[in-house]
Structure formats: structure tokens, C-alpha cells
Amino acid sequence: MSKYNHIDYLIDKEYKVLDKGFVRLVDYMGSDKSIIQAARVSYNANNKEHTQESDAKLINYLMKHQHTSPFEMCEITLHIKAPLFIARQWMRHRTASYNEISARYTEPNDDFYIPHIDNIKKQHAGNKQCSGDELLNESIAGYFINITYNTGKNFLKEYKYLNGDSVNLAREMNRINMPVNYYTEFYYKTNLKNLLHFLKLRTHTHAQFEIREYANVVMDIVTKWCPVASKAFMEHEVEAVKLSKKQIEALQQIYANQNIEMAKDYNLSERDFKELCDIIQG
């Protein structure tokens, strides 16, 4: 194998996700080499000799300074099976092509997502959009799981009755009561630039647990596909931090005076102050 990875061996492999979902690599185009070639054509340097080290430095430079067009030279197509509520989050990322299974043409099966009791948590105390760290009471969590299971079961029962010869309700109407934990399937095609943006958001700890599970699997595929770009992505995007002008000014004074409490004098919000403290104190 050359120094630039090819992942033909991963095509059609299903990565299991959640209880019944998966991610499957359908096709891909390009590699780290494609990024390098696209960048070097800008200054007609493809005909010169380059080392693996210089290639990595170039990709790091592109990532650090947001020269993103060379990353668009790599494309990937994935087959995803995920609950409807996760698919809808995924499709909020509009810089991609999607084709989804349709319940106008197919009848639903019994593939419903049932969360594990260890992932059923209380609302976050300070963030209105996500779960906190505290688990829901076990008996209440069990009650929720039971409701979730029965909702899917009852939907299928009513669907089959309404779909039967005695009623023959059109499938396009019969589907409208489908619960959002029903597993859908779709093809997802995107380029590496937009995929990395998706991964930065959806592997974050603030992302919902279920979509993080999918994003982590996709990240694993990308790491095998474009390892140099993936490493640069972790270095300059995922594990880097962005500071506001106020935070920078506060940081400069803190460094000069060795006093972290001075940050409060810069009218930072509570969240910005905590973020700054975390950065300085590690």
C-alpha cells in the first residue's frame, strides 16, 4: 500500500450503531494525496519532489489557516440507518446530497430505537437544549422505555389494520403517525470539507448522545481514509480553542499579573469566564 491510504477494504462493511442502526461505506473518491495535489496546483508545484513530512506540513497549514477548497477534492458516500429524529438532525447539514427510503413506496417494519436505561438522563440544569449528567430515576426511566416500546408496537398494529384490504388507506397517509424513533435509511454524499464540519459539531460533548455515536463511527472511517487530514483536523479544529477579543485581553493581563481573578474585571459572561479558566488551568 502507498503512503496515501485507500479504503477499498472497508466498502460494504457495516459499522453497528445503537441497537439496530449502522453506517456503511458505499463509495469514496480521493485521499490525502488529492488534497495535496489540489493545493499545489495553485503554484504549479506538483512536478517537484516532496516528502511525506512536507505533505503533512502543507495539509496542516491548509487546515490551520482555513484554506478549505483543497479538502473538497475528496468525496464520500455513506449508507446510514438511524432513527428518524437523528436523520432529521443529520439533514440539517445541507451541504450534502441525500436520498432517503420513502414510506410512500415501502411498508414499515418493527425497527424502532429503544434507548438503553443508562442513556436516559435528566434535563441539563444550565443548557436548555441537551441532557445533563444525572440519570433519570430508574423506575421512571423504565416507564419511559415501556412507553417508547408500546408506541412503536401500537403504530404497527394500527398501520397494518389501515393498510389491509378492508380499509386500504394510502401508504402516504398511513405513515403520518410514525414515531420519530422509527429507523429510516438514507444515502449521504458529501465532500471532506463539509464532512469535517459535520464531525466537529456532532462529535462534540454537547451533541445528542445518539448522533455522537454515529459521528464517532464516521470519524473512524475518515481517519482511515485521510489520516493526515484527520490528524490536522483534530489539532486545529477539534482540540483547538477560539477566544474572543475580551478573552484575549483578559488572558494577557492574567499572564502579566499571574492573577486569574482579574478576568472578572473584563465583564466576561459567566460561560466565557469559565471557559477561560478551563483553558488557563488546563
Secondary structure, DSSP 8 states (H G I E B T S, - for coil): --SS---GGGTT-EEEETTTEEEEEEEEE--HHHHHHHHHGGGT-TTS---HHHHHHHHHHHHHTT--GGGGG-EEEEEEEEEHHHHHHHTT--SSEEEE--TTTS---S-B----GGG-EEE-SS-TTSEEEEE--HHHHHHHHHHHHHHHHHHHHHHHHHHSTTT---HHHHGGG--TTBEEEEEEEEEHHHHHHHHHHHSSTTS-HHHHHHHHHHHHHHHHHSHHHHHHHIIIIIS-----HHHHHHHHHHHHHT-GGGGGGGT--HHHHHHHHHHHH-
